[in-house]
């Protein structure tokens, strides 16, 4: 028996459990998108090179991850 088949059979009794459950994906996505909106607004008000790592980077990360969670929460799978 191959190693891959042994691994497949061993993992059959341990189903995948995601870190963030399907029921809370909408909430997590909404919170991240709201955080991205707030950080984007603050960056627009304080746009300088020093505020780039404080507002722009967290806003872009929150928007990216939050939009994927929101897409998955409403039933469109990427």
C-alpha positions as CSV (number, residue, x, y, z in Angstrom):
1,X,0.0,0.0,0.0
2,X,1.4,3.4,-0.9
3,X,2.1,6.1,1.7
4,X,-0.5,8.4,0.2
5,X,-3.2,5.8,0.5
6,X,-2.2,5.1,4.1
7,X,-2.4,8.8,4.9
8,X,-5.8,9.0,3.2
9,X,-7.2,6.1,5.2
10,X,-5.8,7.4,8.5
11,X,-7.3,10.9,8.0
12,X,-10.8,9.5,7.2
13,X,-11.7,9.4,10.9
14,X,-10.6,13.1,11.4
15,X,-12.7,15.4,9.3
16,X,-11.5,18.9,8.5
17,X,-12.5,21.5,11.0
18,X,-11.8,25.1,9.8
19,X,-10.5,27.7,12.2
20,X,-13.4,30.0,11.6
21,X,-16.7,28.1,11.3
22,X,-19.1,28.5,8.4
23,X,-21.7,30.1,10.7
24,X,-19.4,33.0,11.7
25,X,-17.9,33.7,8.3
26,X,-20.4,36.5,7.6
27,X,-19.6,38.2,10.9
28,X,-15.9,38.0,10.4
29,X,-16.2,39.3,6.8
30,X,-18.4,42.2,7.8
31,X,-16.1,43.2,10.7
32,X,-13.0,43.1,8.5
33,X,-14.7,45.1,5.7
34,X,-15.8,47.7,8.3
35,X,-12.3,47.9,9.7
36,X,-11.0,48.3,6.1
37,X,-13.4,51.1,5.5
38,X,-12.4,52.9,8.7
39,X,-8.7,52.6,8.0
40,X,-9.2,53.8,4.4
41,X,-11.0,56.8,5.6
42,X,-8.4,57.6,8.2
43,X,-5.6,57.2,5.6
44,X,-7.5,59.5,3.3
45,X,-7.6,62.2,6.0
46,X,-4.0,61.7,7.1
47,X,-2.4,60.7,3.8
48,X,1.3,61.0,4.3
49,X,4.2,58.6,3.8
50,X,4.3,58.0,7.6
51,X,0.7,56.9,7.8
52,X,1.2,54.2,5.1
53,X,2.0,51.3,7.4
54,X,-0.4,52.5,10.1
55,X,-3.6,52.8,7.9
56,X,-3.0,51.7,4.3
57,X,-1.5,48.3,4.9
58,X,-4.0,47.1,7.5
59,X,-6.8,48.4,5.3
60,X,-5.7,46.5,2.2
61,X,-5.2,43.3,4.2
62,X,-8.5,43.6,5.9
63,X,-10.3,44.3,2.6
64,X,-8.6,41.4,0.9
65,X,-9.3,38.8,3.6
66,X,-12.7,40.3,4.5
67,X,-13.9,40.2,0.9
68,X,-13.0,36.5,0.6
69,X,-14.8,35.7,3.8
70,X,-17.9,37.6,2.6
71,X,-17.9,35.9,-0.8
72,X,-17.7,32.5,0.9
73,X,-20.4,33.5,3.5
74,X,-22.9,34.3,0.8
75,X,-22.3,31.1,-1.1
76,X,-20.0,32.1,-3.9
77,X,-17.0,29.8,-3.6
78,X,-13.6,30.9,-5.0
